[in-house]
Amino acid sequence: MRALAVFMAAIEQAQAMDRQSVRDRAAWQLDTDRIMDSITTAVNKETASV
């Protein structure tokens, strides 16, 4: 039941977005600098624990 509520909330949120909001969110999600920073951080954590 909880999963359905989360799914429905996501649908409502998506329906409320306008084109600019979609562009902004996509640009943030596909930001290569942010992605590379995340990967670098994860690799550094992994190598530090070895």
N, C-alpha and C positions, 0 to 999 in steps of 0.2 A: 504494500500500500504506500509506503514511504517513497519508493522508487517512482511510482506513478505520480505522486504529488510533485516530486522534483522535475520529472519529465514535463508535466503540465506547466509548471512555473517557467521552465526554459522556453516552451512554446509561446507562452504569453510574452515573455521578454523579447523573443525574436520578432514577434508580430508588432511590437511597439517600436521597433527600430526603424529609423528613416534611412535613406541611402547614405547620407553623410556618416551616420553612426556606424553603418555596416563598413564603410570604407575605413573609418578610423580604427575600428576593432580589428579588421583584417590587417591593416598596416602594422598595428601593435603586435598581433600574433605572428606575423611574418617578418618581424624586425630581425634581420640577420645578426646585428650586433648583440642584441639581447639573447638570441639563441646561442651564439658562440660563447658569450659570457656564462650562460648556464652550463654549457658543455664543459668549458674550461674549469669552472668551479667543481663540477661533479668529478672530473678526471683528477683534479688536484686533491680532492677529498679521498678518492680511492687510492691514489698513489701514496698519500700521507699515512694511510692505515696499513700499508704493506710493509 
